[in-house]
Amino acid sequence: MKSSTLLATAVLAIVSSSSALAAERRFAYSYETTTSPVGVWEYEQWATWKHYDNKDRFDFRHEFEVGLTDRLQLGIYLADWRYEDTDDAGAEADYKSSGVEFIYQLTDPNKSAIGSALYGEVLV
């Protein structure tokens, strides 16, 4: 193992062991109706890997979220991008989009039988 790889692994282990305030997410591929309290912000990074037809593809999203009120949350997608590595053509990185999202909570799942929210997203 190269020393730079070992150093990167050690730094990642130290950083990931510190506590974080990110909201708990119970469903990986759907949005929940809970929103951040007013003034609370969070930075999320998403990474998805897919292997198909002799290719490896990684999709990334960098998102900044802030609670505008206790029921309204603003999300800013700083960048959605993709990295694809193939045995035949080499590697390529592509910028996909940036955008904003709003989530307005109608009912709180912690206080009522079911949670509901309005969701809107605009990508550029």
N, C-alpha and C positions, 0 to 999 in steps of 0.2 A: 504494500500500500504506500503510495507517495506521501511525503510529509505534508504537502499542501492539502491533500484529501483528509488526512488524519486531523490536521488543524481545523479544517472546516467542519468535520464531524464533531469535534470537541466543542467548538463554538456553538454549533447548532444544539447540542445536548444541554449546554449551560443556559442558552437563551430560552429554549423550550421548557426548561424546568422552573422558570420564574412564573409567578402567578399572573393571570390575565383576567380581564373583566368582560370578556366577550360573552354575549348572551348565549345561553344553552339552546341548541337547535336539535329538536328531536327527529325531524324529517329532513333528510339530506337533499332531496330533489323537489321540495315544495316549500312555499313560504308559510310561515305561521302568522297568526293574527296579533301576536304581542308586538309592541313597539317600544323603542327606547324612551325613557323618561326625559322630560325637558332638560336640555343642556348636556345630556350624556352623549358622548360620541364614541365611535368604534371604527377601527380599520380592519377590513376583512380581505383576505386573499384566498382565492379559490384556485385549485389546480385539479384538472381531470386528465387522466391518461387513457389512451385508447390504442390498441394494437390491432391492425388489420392489413391484409394484403402486403405483407412484408414491410410495413411502415409502423413507426411509433409516432403518435401525435399527442401533444400536450396542449391543453387549452387553459388559459390563465385569465383571471379577473381580479382587478384591484378596486376595492370599493371603500368609500368613506361614508359612514352613516352618522346622523345626528338627530336627536329628538327635538323637534321644534316646539311641540306641546306634549302633554302626556299621552295624546292620542294620534299625533301626526309625526311621521318620521320621514326625513329626506335622505336619500341615498345618492351619492355621486359616483358613477363608474368612471374611474380615472383612465383605465385602459382595459380593453378585452383584446387579447392577442393569442396567437397560436404558434407553436414551434413543431415542425414536422421533420422527422429524420427517416430517410429511406436508404436502403442498401444500394439502390440504383442511382438516384439523383442527388444524394447528399442531404444537407440540412437546409431548412429555410424557416425564417420567422416572418409572420404576417400580422400587422395591426388589423383588428377587426372593427372596433367601434369604441366610443365613449358615450356617456349618457347620464340621465337622472331618473330617479324613481321616487314616487311618493306612496306611502302607506298610511291610510287613515283608518284607525280602529273604530269599528261600530260597536261591537260588544267584546268584552274581555272574557277569554276562556277560563280565567281564574275566578270570575265572579258570576258567571252565568253558565247555562248548560252547554252552550256552544259559542265559540269565538267567530267573529266575522270582521272583515275589513274590506276597504276599497283599495285597489292597487292600480297604479298607473306608471308607465315607463316610456321614455322617449330616448331612442338611440340615434347618434349621428355618426 
